[in-house]
């Protein structure tokens, strides 16, 4: 099965589209790739700070939601990163030349748009590949982002 371009799954555009390509989607799982180069956003010349890994994880979660929308024939919708628990970076930066695989696995989904994902970033340029960051990320995707932002507490018309 051919996977769609990552840019069609995210409500992001350059330069904030940080993921390079979609590698795999299967049930509650998605894997995307990020290649760190000298021109990568947030690169200081030697690499990208590991704290940006949270954004890589969040964008992979958004791609997961966007893929579901794509399968249903809908457009990708914005969502919100609510929190990160147990973020652990095993190095201070992702060096130039790194090829990162960002894995997200949905472990909980509420009917109210809340979801939790176990996330992991592996550096594939190391042999063998090594996990360089992990976290649990909680997100919220309202049905109607405009309602949510302009007064409705849950984006579903409920106060």
Secondary structure, DSSP 8 states (H G I E B T S, - for coil): -----GGGTSS--TTS----EEEEEETTEEEEEEE--TTSTTB-SSEEEGGGHHHHHHHHHHHHHHHHHHHTT------EEEEEEEEEESSSEEETT-EEEEEEEEEEE-TTSEEEEEEEEEETTSSS-EEEEEEEEEEE--S-HHHHHTT-SSSSS--
